[in-house]
Amino acid sequence: MLEPEKVGGNRRFDILGELQRDETLLTIRVRDKNYSQLTVVTDVGSKKGEPYFLIDYPRGFDEAVVWQKEWRLEFEFTPRDGVLHKFVTTGGEIQGGEVWVRFPEVIERHQRRNDFRLDAPLGTRLHIPLEDTARVMSVIDVSRGGALVTLERGVEQKPTFKQGQGIRDLELEFPSKKEELKIKIKKARVLRLEKGPHKARYRYALQFMDVEKREERRLTKLIYHFETLFLRERLKTDF
């Protein structure tokens, strides 16, 4: 795995400002405590000459930090570029129902875009043209670098695809009632295959080998979009 890029200086303000504008969800943890919640950045500014940012009050936060003289907070988030970010802060205070958090010295960007896999929304499909007829695959999970798929309908007496097989001109389709959300993939390769849980179909792990940059950027944004929707729904159920 690549070493994380460390972001400091004024770029920290750019990143946290983007989080506020996009209402990006962050996971907050309290060091040495079994505490983890979701929150959002509500403002970026300064307090007594030091840079601070405000977060939406997470449930049970005051109980988690009540015995700590100086907070040690850990944050994780995935902004619009699809790259996992992490940072640690020391110090902060609760004032008037608001949580003020001191700026981190650095923010780490973990270059693992292809490792982040989205549990595909129900109805996500991969269309694969073959010589005899097109195959429609249900997508189990998807990342910027590939997908795990299974045949949408029917029974497979033997695998439809072979390990190592190359496939061209695929189309990844995400569910949407408002617009077509389709990504064109020029070439993919079958990395492995396995029997599915019901034994009637196989599962195929595909690696995307050739995707145009524009389509790749759209795929990254869609993965981020659906992950954000999922986290927002989970946040609602926590309250």
C-alpha angles and dihedrals in degrees: 000000000000120000110257118257111243114222119198141153121038093344087076089065091050092052096046091044089054090050090055094047094046094041088229115187117241129195110227123198131181113226113248091008131101091236130125129158141154124251143156134229110253102179143001121211145105137285123197089348095307125109113251138167129209124227132196107263109265118218113266094006098131091053090051095054101030095106096040117101090198122019121239106196129179122202132191128182143153113222127196094289090066095235120130113244128194136181141166126218133193121208137009141142145229112239127170093344091308126113114223113198126191116240116261118246090229138005117216121221110202109208097218104117094144092049095062108091124191120213095237117245114250109275097031108144139184116211114208121185116217132178096259101033141333119271123220113208128194111230115228097181136348140196135177088268104044151325143242110230142172134193109279096216138011137032126283116216087182132008117288090211132035127227109266093020117145119225126193137203100018124171123209113204125194120198117261136153094199106047146357110275103191130152121199116220116192097198139003135175131216105240096181143339132212140175113271123236092264094047091225095096139030129236119227126202107209128195117208105230103174124025125153114246093243092053091045091055091049091050091051091051092048093050089050091046095053093042089053091051090050093049092048091053090049090049090055092054091052092065 
